[in-house]
Amino acid sequence: MTRAPVVRAIAALAVIATSLYIALTMTPRLGLDLRGGTQIVLETKDSATVKATAETTDRALEVLRRRADGLGVADAPLSRSGERRIIVELPGVLDPTKAAEVIGRTAQLTFHPVVSLADQNTEPGQGERIIADEDGGRLLIGPARLTGDGVGGAQAGMDPASGGGWFVTVDFRDRGRQEWAKLTGEAACNQPGDPKRRVAIVLDDKVIISPQVNEGVACNVGLPGDSTQITGSFTFEEAENLAVLIKGGALPVPVEIIEQRTVGPTLGAAAIAASAQAAVIGVTLTALFIVIVYRLVGFIAAFALACYALISYAALVALGATLTLPGLAGFVLAIGMAVDANVLVFERAREEYAAEQSPGDAGKRPRSGTAGKAAGTRGGAATSSGHPGSGTASGSGSSRGGAGAKLRPALEKGFRNAWSAVADSNVTTLLAAGLLFFLASGPVRGFGVTLSIGVIASLVTAMVITRVLAQWAVNRPAVTARPRVTGLSDIGRVRRWLTERSPDLMRRRTLYLVVTAVLVVTALAGIAVRGLNFGVEFTGGRTVDYSTSRPITADAARDLVSEAGFPNAVVQTSDAGGPGGSVISVRTGQVGNAEVARIEAALERGAGEATKIRDELIGPSLGDELRRNALIALAVALAAQLAYLAFRFRWTFGLATVAALAADASIVIGAFAWLGKPIDGVFLASMLTVIGYSVNDKVVVFDRIRELWGARHREPFASVANGAVLQTVPRTVNTGLGALFILAALAVLGGSSLTDFAVALLLGIVVGTFSSAFVAAPLAIVFEKRNPAPPPRPKQKRVARPREGSGAVV
């Protein structure tokens, strides 16, 4: 007996205990789409003197953070995204206008020479402008001579010698020292009291102060040194505020708002509640299903699913990942997908047990673990010894104890032989998740993180926790005496039916490919005829959702929005707005907060109180970028799958898989085009998930084809492919139903936030499952006819020898 089971048991216990501790002591970080608030994405721009780079963006981020801290808003997380973007999150702030006030002014701090006082007849010259000073007077100022990039900091101070008067010290850095000396030196050439002796410090097109250069400064010499003092009749608060504005407003480069998202807390709470209900219902149905199908080991797998949820949640919290709305849906979906590894193992264990219970055929069974008739099904091996499809030991000359004793080796072989399919399928899913993380942004990136965590957690639970518990269970005397209670001693009804009939599915492969081509053409026709309803995320513009206190039709809401001055706005309504109310979605071009307020006022005249539940503003440049990245993500996803499958299998398998994936994606996108459903970032997440799930299914099929072909390389490839498809049908059906339970619950309970996501995944999983057997496998047959490479050779496995004196297998 090796020490491996003991090590696995200790590792499983440690993982569960650690996850439980983290789950009980730490809280998750919710995205703003779940807890409510506003997210603003700023993009730095080149100025006349400074280029926007990663370094200047970092300095701008620190300036904004200091400004928020100085103004008493210390709970606004800020982070840089890419080279020139800054993400600001404002929990609980639902008014975009207030959001701008919370993060502070976003304009650049500039220092200007004062040309003169201005009146109604003053005409600005080139580069000049008229602006009100701090006392309300009008000044004509010249072009900026110094920007905030030259300011190192500012601090309020008090001079005891002057009777406790407050002043502000401004520190300069780099070229700021020379520019300040030059600016003040030019001002000092004018007489005291002359407006030209003043210097205007401007922030957000407002003069925060315009002090005079004192009389001790020499003409054309200016104020030297690293700092200067601004004096005046300041109180402590006035000096502090001025220091905060100068220090916090010293942005090295200008910034522009390119994206703004506001989500009401009720929408996030509803999404959490819907996802929780879907998780409970979906997981309960999935657990009941696998317990019915696999009995004792199914019950163990259901417990492992609970451990999976605990481990995934703990990992999410421990890593500090942000849980977003798509991420929450991905977390729920991954629970359904996590059953896949367990199903793969249990089906392989059933095959191994059935083969062991067929002594007449045992000598013919290849070491790869395959067996059976020409059709290539294990069930054939199980029933050929006189047991009508049951796969049990009764009537084979073995006692019940002997049959039960074969449970453990069958289970061990099941875990060992299923590993390649489990590993390959999870790697392909991780590829899709990685693409989401690197090519997407915002909530969709959170979905990629959640999906990655889910994949890794499913591997831990299936290959460690389930394995430990299942091995312990099959060693109990009560279980070995009753092998049927395990669920492994029977090949199952689906496998038995396929074994008895052994249908030749590949005989009509040309028909399958023709039907698929018709579906793809129909989907492409939908894209051409109806077009794609790109969401505001891909087109730019603004979408605002309101919940009203009174119901209203779409036509009536459209008329109200048109009367407010937006006749071209896209207006949609639904009845999900609470008791007696509606939800109104208004999609427009690039409009400001004042225009949004006008739309809200117009809607309230016809639908009662209108509460904003979501507000998204996407700049046109960002919309183009996101749309481009979406196409790149889909293309790279297909290329990555092709490269990986060509490396792990054969180029024919990889090309067949990618062609089938392209058909899957075309059908789902075409269906959304015909239905007029939005194509947005959440849809992108669903499409990449469909690709990951679909290739997962195809990897299982091709893994079995590779295994059977290596053992039966003299048979026609079409016969081998047909046998592999038949052998993987039980796994496909059982895994697919597990995922469908979750998605159906999300589609029914998810509301407007999750319904389209669930519908896309439902359609994609159904199409992807069928395409594995009826598109990918037939295409592989077609490609192999043109492939001169020989079939794979069977793997040589070392024969286990009993250890002396123990009889145990090592």
C-alpha positions in Angstrom: 0.0 0.0 0.0 1.5 3.3 -1.0 1.4 6.5 1.0 -0.4 8.4 -1.9 -3.9 8.0 -0.5 -2.8 9.3 3.0 -1.1 12.3 1.4 -4.2 13.1 -0.7 -6.4 12.8 2.4 -4.2 15.2 4.4 -4.1 17.6 1.4 -7.9 17.5 1.0 -8.5 18.1 4.7 -6.0 21.0 4.7 -7.7 22.7 1.6 -11.2 22.4 3.1 -10.1 23.6 6.5 -8.2 26.6 5.1 -11.2 27.5 2.8 -13.6 27.3 5.6 -11.5 29.6 7.8 -11.1 32.2 4.9 -14.9 32.0 4.2 -15.8 32.7 7.8 -13.2 35.4 8.5 -13.1 37.4 5.3 -15.7 39.2 3.2 -15.8 39.3 -0.6 -15.1 42.5 -2.5 -18.3 43.3 -4.5 -18.2 45.2 -7.8 -20.2 48.3 -8.1 -22.7 46.5 -10.3 -23.6 44.4 -7.2 -23.3 46.9 -4.4 -24.3 50.1 -6.2 -22.3 53.1 -7.0 -20.5 54.8 -9.9 -17.4 53.8 -11.8 -15.6 56.4 -13.8 -12.8 55.6 -16.3 -10.5 58.5 -17.1 -8.0 58.7 -19.9 -5.0 60.9 -19.8 -4.3 63.1 -22.8 -1.2 64.8 -24.2 -0.8 68.5 -23.2 1.2 71.1 -25.1 4.2 70.4 -22.9 3.8 66.9 -21.5 3.1 63.5 -23.2 0.6 61.1 -21.6 2.6 58.0 -20.7 2.3 55.3 -18.0 4.5 57.4 -15.8 2.5 60.6 -16.1 -0.7 58.6 -15.7 0.6 57.1 -12.4 1.4 60.6 -11.2 -2.1 61.8 -12.2 -3.6 58.8 -10.3 -1.7 59.8 -7.1 -2.8 63.4 -7.5 -6.4 62.3 -7.8 -6.0 60.0 -4.8 -4.5 62.8 -2.7 -7.2 65.2 -3.8 -9.9 62.7 -2.7 -8.2 62.1 0.6 -7.7 65.8 1.2 -11.4 66.5 0.6 -12.4 63.8 3.0 -13.4 61.0 0.5 -10.9 58.3 1.4 -13.1 55.3 0.4 -12.8 55.8 -3.4 -10.5 53.1 -4.8 -8.3 54.2 -7.8 -6.2 52.1 -10.1 -4.4 52.4 -13.4 -5.7 50.2 -16.3 -3.3 49.9 -19.3 -1.0 52.8 -20.0 -3.2 55.8 -19.9 -6.4 55.0 -18.0 -7.5 55.5 -14.4 -10.4 53.7 -12.9 -12.2 55.4 -10.0 -14.8 53.6 -8.0 -17.3 55.5 -5.9 -19.4 53.2 -3.8 -22.8 54.6 -2.9 -22.5 57.6 -5.3 -25.4 57.3 -7.7 -25.5 60.8 -9.1 -22.9 61.3 -11.9 -22.7 65.0 -11.2 -22.0 64.3 -7.6 -19.5 61.7 -8.7 -17.4 64.3 -10.5 -17.5 66.5 -7.3 -16.3 63.5 -5.2 -13.3 62.7 -7.3 -12.5 66.4 -7.5 -11.8 68.6 -10.5 -10.2 66.8 -13.4 -8.7 69.7 -15.2 -5.1 70.7 -15.2 -3.6 73.2 -12.8 -2.0 76.1 -14.7 -0.2 79.3 -13.9 -0.9 82.4 -16.1 0.4 86.0 -16.4 -2.3 88.6 -15.9 -2.5 90.9 -19.0 -5.0 93.4 -17.6 -8.4 93.9 -16.0 -11.2 93.1 -18.4 -14.5 94.8 -19.2 -17.3 94.3 -21.7 -15.2 95.8 -24.5 -12.0 93.8 -23.9 -11.1 91.6 -26.8 -8.7 88.7 -26.0 -5.7 88.2 -28.2 -4.1 85.0 -29.4 -3.9 82.5 -26.6 -5.6 84.9 -24.1 -8.9 84.6 -22.4 -11.1 86.4 -19.9 -11.8 84.7 -16.6 -13.3 85.7 -13.2 -10.8 86.0 -10.4 -11.3 84.8 -6.8 -13.1 88.0 -5.9 -15.5 88.0 -8.9 -13.5 90.5 -10.9 -12.7 89.9 -14.6 -9.1 89.3 -15.7 -7.5 89.0 -19.1 -4.9 86.3 -18.7 -2.3 85.1 -21.1 -1.3 81.5 -22.2 -0.3 79.1 -19.4 3.4 79.4 -18.6 3.5 76.6 -16.0 1.4 73.4 -15.5 0.7 71.3 -12.5 3.5 68.9 -13.7 6.0 71.4 -12.2 4.4 71.5 -8.8 5.8 69.1 -6.2 3.4 69.9 -3.4 1.7 72.6 -1.2 1.3 73.1 2.5 -0.4 75.5 4.8 1.7 77.3 7.4 1.5 80.1 10.0 4.0 83.0 10.6 4.0 83.8 14.4 6.0 86.9 13.7 3.2 88.4 11.7 0.6 87.9 14.4 -0.4 84.3 13.4 -1.2 85.0 9.7 -1.6 81.9 7.5 0.1 81.4 4.2 0.6 78.6 1.7 4.0 77.2 0.6 4.2 75.9 -2.9 7.1 73.6 -3.8 8.3 73.3 -7.4 10.3 70.6 -9.1 12.1 70.1 -12.4 11.4 72.8 -14.9 8.8 74.3 -12.7 11.5 76.2 -10.7 12.8 78.0 -13.8 9.3 78.7 -15.2 8.1 80.1 -11.9 11.2 82.4 -11.7 10.7 83.6 -15.2 7.0 84.2 -14.8 7.4 86.1 -11.5 10.4 88.0 -12.9 8.3 89.3 -15.8 5.5 90.3 -13.5 7.9 92.1 -11.2 8.8 94.6 -14.0 5.4 96.3 -13.5 4.5 98.8 -10.8 2.9 97.7 -7.5 -0.9 97.7 -7.9 -0.7 97.1 -11.6 -2.8 94.0 -12.6 0.2 92.9 -14.7 2.1 92.3 -11.5 -0.3 89.5 -10.6 0.0 85.8 -11.4 -3.3 83.8 -11.9 -3.4 80.2 -10.6 -6.2 78.5 -12.5 -7.9 75.1 -11.8 -11.0 73.9 -13.7 -11.3 77.2 -15.6 -11.5 79.0 -12.2 -9.0 81.3 -10.6 -8.3 79.8 -7.2 -6.0 82.7 -6.4 -4.2 85.5 -8.3 -1.5 87.0 -5.9 0.7 90.0 -6.6 4.5 89.5 -6.8 5.9 91.4 -3.8 8.0 94.5 -4.1 11.3 92.8 -3.1 11.4 90.7 -6.3 13.7 92.1 -9.0 12.6 92.6 -12.6 13.4 89.7 -14.9 14.9 87.9 -12.0 11.9 86.5 -10.2 11.5 84.3 -7.3 14.3 81.7 -7.2 14.5 78.5 -5.2 12.4 75.4 -4.9 9.4 77.0 -3.2 7.4 80.2 -2.8 4.9 81.5 -0.4 1.4 82.8 -1.1 0.3 85.2 1.6 -3.0 86.9 2.3 -5.8 87.3 4.9 -6.2 83.5 5.1 -8.0 81.7 7.9 -6.7 78.2 8.8 -9.4 76.5 6.7 -8.9 78.8 3.7 -5.1 78.1 3.7 -5.7 74.3 4.1 -8.2 74.3 1.2 -5.9 76.3 -1.0 -3.1 73.9 -0.3 -5.3 70.9 -1.1 -6.4 72.4 -4.4 -2.8 73.3 -5.5 -1.3 70.0 -4.3 -4.2 67.8 -5.3 -4.9 69.7 -8.5 -1.4 69.4 -9.9 -2.3 67.0 -12.6 0.7 66.4 -14.9 -1.6 65.9 -18.0 -5.3 66.6 -18.7 -7.8 63.8 -18.3 -11.0 62.9 -20.0 -14.0 60.8 -18.9 -14.3 58.0 -21.5 -16.6 55.6 -19.5 -19.0 56.0 -16.7 -21.2 53.4 -15.1 -23.8 53.9 -12.4 -25.7 51.1 -10.9 -28.4 51.4 -8.2 -28.1 49.2 -5.1 -31.5 47.6 -5.7 -30.4 46.2 -9.1 -27.3 44.7 -7.6 -29.2 43.2 -4.6 -31.7 41.7 -7.1 -28.9 40.2 -9.1 -27.3 38.7 -6.0 -30.7 37.3 -4.8 -31.5 35.9 -8.3 -28.0 34.2 -8.6 -28.3 32.8 -5.1 -31.7 31.3 -5.9 -30.5 29.9 -9.2 -27.4 28.4 -7.4 -29.6 26.7 -4.8 -32.1 25.4 -7.3 -29.5 24.4 -9.9 -27.1 22.8 -7.5 -29.9 20.9 -5.8 -31.2 19.5 -9.1 -27.7 18.7 -10.2 -26.9 16.9 -6.9 -30.2 14.9 -7.1 -29.4 14.0 -10.7 -25.9 12.6 -10.0 -27.1 10.8 -6.9 -29.8 9.1 -8.8 -27.4 8.2 -11.7 -24.3 7.3 -9.6 -25.8 6.4 -6.2 -23.1 6.4 -3.5 -20.3 7.9 -5.6 -22.8 10.4 -6.9 -23.6 11.4 -3.3 -19.8 11.8 -2.7 -19.6 14.0 -5.9 -22.5 16.1 -4.6 -20.6 16.7 -1.3 -17.5 17.5 -3.4 -19.6 20.1 -5.3 -20.3 21.8 -2.0 -16.6 21.7 -1.2 -16.0 23.2 -4.7 -18.2 26.1 -4.0 -16.5 26.7 -0.6 -13.0 26.5 -2.2 -13.9 28.8 -5.1 -15.5 31.3 -2.8 -12.5 31.2 -0.4 -10.0 31.6 -3.3 -12.0 34.6 -4.7 -11.9 36.3 -1.3 -8.3 35.5 -0.5 -7.1 36.8 -3.8 -9.0 40.0 -3.3 -10.8 39.6 -6.7 -13.8 41.7 -7.4 -17.0 39.8 -7.7 -19.0 41.4 -10.6 -22.4 40.6 -12.1 -21.0 38.4 -14.9 -18.5 37.0 -12.5 -21.4 36.0 -10.2 -23.1 34.3 -13.1 -19.9 32.6 -14.0 -19.4 31.4 -10.4 -22.9 29.8 -10.5 -22.3 28.3 -14.0 -19.0 26.9 -13.0 -20.7 24.9 -10.2 -22.7 23.1 -12.9 -19.6 22.6 -15.1 -17.6 21.3 -12.1 -19.5 18.0 -12.2 -17.9 17.2 -15.5 -14.6 15.9 -14.1 -16.6 13.6 -11.6 -18.7 12.3 -14.5 -15.7 11.5 -16.6 -14.1 9.6 -13.7 -17.2 7.7 -12.8 -17.9 6.7 -16.4 -14.4 5.4 -16.9 -14.6 3.5 -13.6 -17.9 1.9 -14.8 -16.1 0.8 -18.0 -13.2 -0.7 -16.0 -15.5 -2.6 -13.7 -17.5 -3.9 -16.6 -14.4 -5.1 -18.3 -13.1 -6.8 -15.1 -16.4 -8.6 -14.9 -16.0 -10.1 -18.4 -13.5 -12.9 -17.8 -14.1 -14.5 -21.2 -13.0 -11.3 -22.9 -10.4 -10.2 -20.4 -7.4 -11.7 -22.3 -8.4 -9.8 -25.4 -8.8 -6.4 -23.6 -6.1 -4.0 -24.6 -4.0 -2.5 -21.8 -5.3 0.9 -22.8 -8.5 0.0 -21.1 -10.7 -0.3 -24.2 -12.7 -3.4 -24.8 -15.7 -4.7 -26.7 -17.1 -5.5 -30.1 -16.2 -3.9 -33.3 -18.4 -1.0 -32.4 -15.9 -0.3 -29.6 -18.1 0.0 -26.6 -17.2 -1.3 -23.2 -20.8 -2.4 -22.7 -20.1 -5.0 -25.4 -17.4 -6.4 -23.2 -19.6 -6.4 -20.2 -22.5 -8.2 -21.8 -20.5 -10.7 -23.9 -20.0 -13.0 -20.9 -23.7 -13.6 -20.5 -24.7 -10.7 -18.3 -27.5 -8.8 -20.1 -26.1 -5.4 -19.9 -25.8 -5.1 -16.2 -22.1 -5.2 -16.0 -22.3 -6.9 -12.5 -20.6 -10.0 -11.3 -23.7 -12.1 -10.8 -23.5 -15.3 -12.8 -19.8 -14.9 -13.6 -18.6 -17.3 -11.0 -17.4 -14.6 -8.6 -18.8 -14.1 -5.2 -20.3 -10.8 -4.1 -17.1 -10.1 -2.1 -15.0 -10.8 -5.2 -17.0 -8.4 -7.3 -16.9 -5.8 -4.5 -13.1 -6.3 -4.3 -12.8 -5.1 -7.9 -14.4 -1.8 -7.1 -11.2 -0.1 -5.9 -9.0 -1.1 -8.9 -11.8 0.0 -11.2 -12.1 3.3 -9.4 -8.3 3.8 -9.5 -8.2 3.1 -13.2 -11.1 5.4 -13.7 -9.2 8.3 -12.1 -6.0 7.5 -14.0 -7.5 7.0 -17.4 -9.8 10.0 -17.2 -6.9 12.4 -16.2 -5.8 13.2 -19.8 -9.3 14.2 -20.8 -9.9 16.2 -17.6 -6.6 18.0 -17.9 -7.0 18.8 -21.6 -10.6 20.0 -21.2 -9.7 22.2 -18.3 -6.6 23.7 -20.1 -8.8 24.8 -23.0 -11.3 26.4 -20.6 -8.4 28.2 -18.9 -7.3 29.5 -22.3 -10.8 31.1 -22.8 -10.7 32.5 -19.3 -7.2 33.9 -19.8 -8.3 35.6 -23.0 -11.2 37.2 -21.1 -8.8 38.6 -18.5 -6.2 40.0 -21.0 -8.5 41.2 -23.8 -11.7 42.3 -21.9 -12.2 45.0 -19.3 -14.4 45.8 -16.4 -17.0 43.3 -15.3 -16.2 40.9 -18.1 -12.6 40.6 -16.9 -14.0 39.7 -13.5 -15.9 36.9 -15.2 -12.6 35.6 -16.6 -11.1 35.6 -13.1 -14.0 33.8 -11.6 -14.0 31.2 -14.4 -10.3 30.5 -13.9 -10.7 30.1 -10.1 -13.6 27.7 -10.8 -11.6 25.5 -13.2 -8.7 25.1 -10.7 -11.1 24.5 -7.8 -13.0 21.8 -9.8 -9.7 20.0 -10.5 -8.9 20.0 -6.8 -12.3 18.7 -5.7 -12.6 16.1 -8.4 -9.1 14.7 -8.4 -8.4 15.0 -4.7 -11.5 15.3 -2.5 -13.8 13.1 -4.5 -10.9 10.6 -4.9 -10.2 10.4 -1.2 -13.8 10.0 -0.2 -14.6 7.5 -3.0 -11.6 5.3 -2.2 -12.5 5.3 1.5 -16.1 4.4 0.7 -15.4 1.5 -1.7 -13.1 -0.1 1.0 -16.0 -0.4 3.5 -17.1 -4.0 4.0 -20.7 -3.0 3.7 -20.0 -1.5 0.3 -17.9 -4.3 -1.0 -20.6 -6.7 -0.1 -23.1 -4.7 -2.1 -21.3 -3.3 -5.2 -24.5 -2.1 -6.8 -24.9 0.6 -4.2 -21.8 2.4 -5.4 -23.3 3.1 -8.8 -20.1 1.8 -10.5 -21.2 -1.8 -11.1 -23.8 -1.0 -13.7 -22.9 0.6 -17.1 -26.1 2.6 -17.0 -29.3 2.7 -19.2 -27.9 5.0 -21.9 -24.7 2.8 -22.3 -26.8 -0.4 -22.3 -29.1 0.9 -24.9 -26.2 2.0 -27.1 -24.5 -1.4 -26.6 -27.5 -3.4 -27.6 -28.2 -1.4 -30.7 -24.6 -0.1 -31.6 -25.9 2.5 -34.1 -23.5 3.6 -36.8 -23.8 7.4 -36.4 -21.0 8.2 -38.7 -22.8 6.5 -41.7 -24.8 9.7 -42.3 -22.0 12.1 -41.6 -22.5 13.9 -44.9 -26.1 14.7 -43.9 -25.0 16.1 -40.6 -22.5 18.4 -42.3 -25.1 19.6 -44.8 -27.6 20.4 -42.0 -24.9 22.3 -40.1 -24.1 24.3 -43.2 -27.7 25.2 -43.6 -27.9 26.4 -40.0 -24.8 28.4 -40.4 -26.0 30.1 -43.6 -29.3 30.9 -41.8 -27.4 32.4 -39.0 -25.3 34.5 -41.3 -28.4 35.6 -43.1 -29.8 36.9 -39.8 -26.6 38.9 -39.4 -26.9 40.3 -42.9 -30.7 41.0 -42.8 -31.3 42.1 -39.3 -27.8 43.2 -38.4 -26.2 43.0 -34.9 -27.7 45.0 -32.1 -24.4 46.2 -30.7 -24.8 47.5 -27.1 -23.6 50.9 -26.1 -20.4 49.3 -24.8 -19.4 48.6 -28.5 -20.9 51.6 -30.2 -20.3 54.4 -27.7 -23.1 56.5 -26.3 -25.2 56.4 -23.2 -27.8 54.0 -21.8 -29.9 54.8 -18.8 -32.4 52.5 -17.1 -35.2 53.8 -14.9 -37.7 52.0 -12.6 -41.0 53.9 -12.6 -43.9 53.8 -10.1 -46.6 53.6 -12.8 -46.7 51.3 -15.8 -46.1 52.8 -19.3 -46.0 51.5 -22.8 -42.9 51.7 -25.0 -44.6 54.0 -27.4 -45.7 56.4 -24.6 -42.2 56.4 -23.1 -40.7 57.0 -26.6 -43.0 60.0 -27.1 -41.9 61.5 -23.7 -38.2 61.1 -24.5 -38.8 62.6 -28.0 -40.5 65.6 -26.4 -37.5 66.1 -24.2 -35.4 66.6 -27.3 -34.2 63.1 -28.2 -36.3 61.8 -31.1 -33.7 59.3 -32.2 -33.3 57.7 -28.8 -33.9 53.9 -28.6 -36.5 53.4 -25.9 -37.6 49.9 -24.5 -39.8 49.0 -21.6 -40.5 45.9 -19.5 -42.8 45.0 -16.6 -40.1 44.2 -14.1 -40.1 47.5 -12.4 -41.8 46.5 -9.1 -45.4 46.5 -8.1 -47.4 48.2 -10.9 -44.4 49.9 -12.4 -42.1 49.5 -15.5 -38.4 49.5 -16.3 -37.6 51.9 -19.1 -34.3 51.7 -21.0 -33.2 54.8 -22.9 -30.2 54.6 -25.3 -28.9 57.8 -26.9 -25.7 59.1 -28.3 -23.1 61.1 -26.3 -25.2 63.2 -23.9 -24.2 64.9 -20.7 -25.7 64.8 -17.2 -28.0 67.8 -17.8 -29.6 66.0 -20.8 -30.1 62.9 -18.8 -31.8 64.9 -16.1 -34.1 66.3 -18.8 -35.0 62.8 -19.9 -35.8 61.8 -16.3 -38.0 64.8 -15.8 -39.9 64.0 -19.0 -40.5 60.3 -18.0 -41.8 61.4 -14.6 -44.5 63.4 -16.2 -46.0 60.2 -17.7 -44.9 57.3 -15.5 -44.7 58.7 -12.0 -41.5 58.7 -10.0 -38.5 57.5 -12.0 -35.6 56.0 -10.1 -32.3 55.5 -12.0 -31.1 52.0 -11.6 -28.3 52.0 -14.2 -26.4 54.6 -16.2 -23.6 53.7 -18.7 -21.6 56.2 -20.7 -19.1 54.9 -23.2 -17.0 57.3 -25.3 -16.8 56.7 -29.0 -13.1 55.8 -29.0 -13.6 53.3 -26.2 -16.6 51.7 -28.0 -14.5 51.2 -31.1 -11.7 49.7 -29.0 -14.0 47.3 -27.1 -15.6 46.2 -30.4 -12.2 45.6 -31.9 -11.0 43.7 -28.9 -14.1 41.5 -28.9 -13.4 40.4 -32.5 -9.7 39.9 -31.6 -10.8 37.8 -28.5 -13.0 35.5 -30.6 -10.3 35.1 -33.3 -7.5 34.5 -30.7 -9.7 32.0 -28.8 -10.2 29.9 -32.0 -6.5 30.1 -32.9 -5.4 29.2 -29.4 -7.7 26.2 -29.3 -6.4 25.1 -32.8 -2.8 25.4 -31.6 -3.3 23.5 -28.4 -5.3 20.7 -29.9 -2.9 20.3 -32.8 -0.1 20.1 -30.2 -1.9 17.6 -27.9 -3.6 15.5 -30.6 -3.4 15.8 -34.4 -3.8 18.8 -36.7 -6.9 17.1 -38.2 -8.5 16.9 -34.7 -7.6 20.6 -34.1 -8.9 21.8 -37.4 -12.2 19.8 -37.0 -12.6 21.2 -33.5 -12.1 24.8 -34.6 -14.4 24.5 -37.6 -17.1 23.1 -35.3 -16.5 25.9 -32.9 -16.8 28.5 -35.6 -20.2 26.9 -36.6 -21.3 27.0 -32.9 -20.4 30.7 -32.6 -22.1 31.6 -35.9 -25.3 29.9 -34.9 -25.5 31.6 -31.5 -24.6 35.0 -32.9 -27.1 34.5 -35.7 -29.8 33.6 -33.3 -29.2 36.8 -31.3 -29.3 38.7 -34.6 -32.7 37.2 -35.5 -34.1 37.8 -32.0 -32.7 41.4 -31.8 -30.9 40.8 -28.5 -28.0 43.0 -27.5 -24.4 42.2 -28.4 -22.4 43.6 -25.5 -19.6 42.7 -23.1 -21.7 40.2 -21.2 -22.5 38.5 -24.5 -18.8 38.4 -25.3 -18.3 36.6 -21.9 -21.0 34.1 -22.8 -19.5 33.4 -26.2 -16.0 32.8 -24.9 -17.6 30.5 -22.3 -19.5 28.6 -25.0 -16.2 28.2 -26.9 -14.5 26.9 -23.7 -17.4 24.5 -22.9 -17.7 23.3 -26.5 -14.0 22.6 -26.9 -14.1 20.8 -23.5 -16.7 18.5 -24.9 -14.8 17.9 -28.2 -11.6 17.2 -26.3 -13.3 14.4 -24.4 -14.5 12.9 -27.7 -11.1 13.2 -29.4 -9.3 11.9 -26.3 -11.3 8.7 -26.6 -10.8 8.5 -30.4 -7.0 8.8 -29.8 -7.2 6.0 -27.2 -9.3 3.6 -29.2 -7.4 4.3 -32.4 -4.1 3.4 -30.8 -5.5 0.1 -29.7 -7.4 -0.7 -32.9 -5.3 1.0 -35.5 -6.1 -1.6 -38.2 -9.8 -0.7 -38.1 -11.3 2.0 -40.4 -11.0 5.4 -38.7 -14.8 6.0 -39.2 -15.5 2.9 -37.1 -13.1 4.0 -34.4 -14.7 7.5 -34.3 -18.2 6.1 -34.2 -17.2 3.8 -31.2 -15.6 6.8 -29.4 -18.7 8.9 -29.9 -20.9 6.2 -28.5 -18.7 5.7 -25.5 -18.7 9.4 -24.6 -22.5 9.8 -25.0 -23.3 9.0 -21.3 -20.7 11.5 -20.1 -22.0 14.1 -22.5 -25.6 13.7 -21.5 -24.9 13.7 -17.7 -22.6 16.7 -17.8 -24.8 18.6 -20.1 -27.8 18.1 -17.9 -25.8 19.4 -14.9 -25.0 22.6 -16.7 -28.5 23.0 -18.1 -30.1 22.9 -14.6 -28.0 25.9 -13.5 -28.6 27.8 -16.7 -32.3 27.2 -16.8 -32.6 28.5 -13.3 -30.6 31.6 -14.2 -32.7 32.2 -17.3 -35.9 32.0 -15.3 -34.8 33.8 -12.1 -32.0 36.1 -13.4 -34.2 39.0 -14.6 -33.0 41.4 -17.3 -29.4 41.3 -16.0 -28.8 37.6 -16.4 -31.4 36.3 -18.8 -29.6 37.1 -22.1 -26.4 35.7 -20.6 -28.1 32.4 -19.7 -30.0 32.2 -23.0 -26.7 32.5 -24.9 -25.1 29.8 -22.8 -28.1 27.5 -23.1 -28.1 27.8 -26.8 -24.4 27.5 -27.1 -24.1 24.4 -24.9 -26.9 22.6 -26.7 -25.3 23.4 -30.1 -21.8 22.7 -28.9 -22.8 19.3 -27.5 -24.5 18.2 -30.7 -21.6 19.5 -32.8 -19.1 17.3 -31.0 -20.7 14.2 -32.3 -22.3 15.4 -35.5 -19.8 18.0 -36.8 -16.4 17.6 -35.2 -16.2 13.8 -35.5 -17.4 13.7 -39.2 -15.0 16.5 -40.1 -12.1 14.6 -38.5 -13.1 11.6 -40.7 -13.0 13.8 -43.8 -9.6 15.4 -42.9 -8.0 12.1 -41.9 -8.7 10.8 -45.5 -6.3 13.5 -46.6 -3.7 13.0 -43.8 -0.7 10.8 -44.7 0.4 10.5 -41.1 0.0 7.0 -39.5 -2.4 6.3 -36.7 -1.1 6.7 -33.1 0.5 3.6 -31.6 -0.9 2.1 -28.4 0.9 3.2 -25.3 3.1 0.6 -23.6 2.1 0.3 -19.9 4.2 -1.3 -17.2 2.6 -4.4 -15.8 2.0 -4.1 -12.1 3.7 -6.7 -10.0 2.6 -7.8 -6.5 5.0 -6.9 -3.7 6.5 -9.9 -2.0 4.8 -11.1 1.1 2.0 -8.6 0.9 0.1 -9.3 -2.3 -0.6 -5.6 -2.7 -0.3 -3.9 -6.0 2.3 -1.0 -6.2 
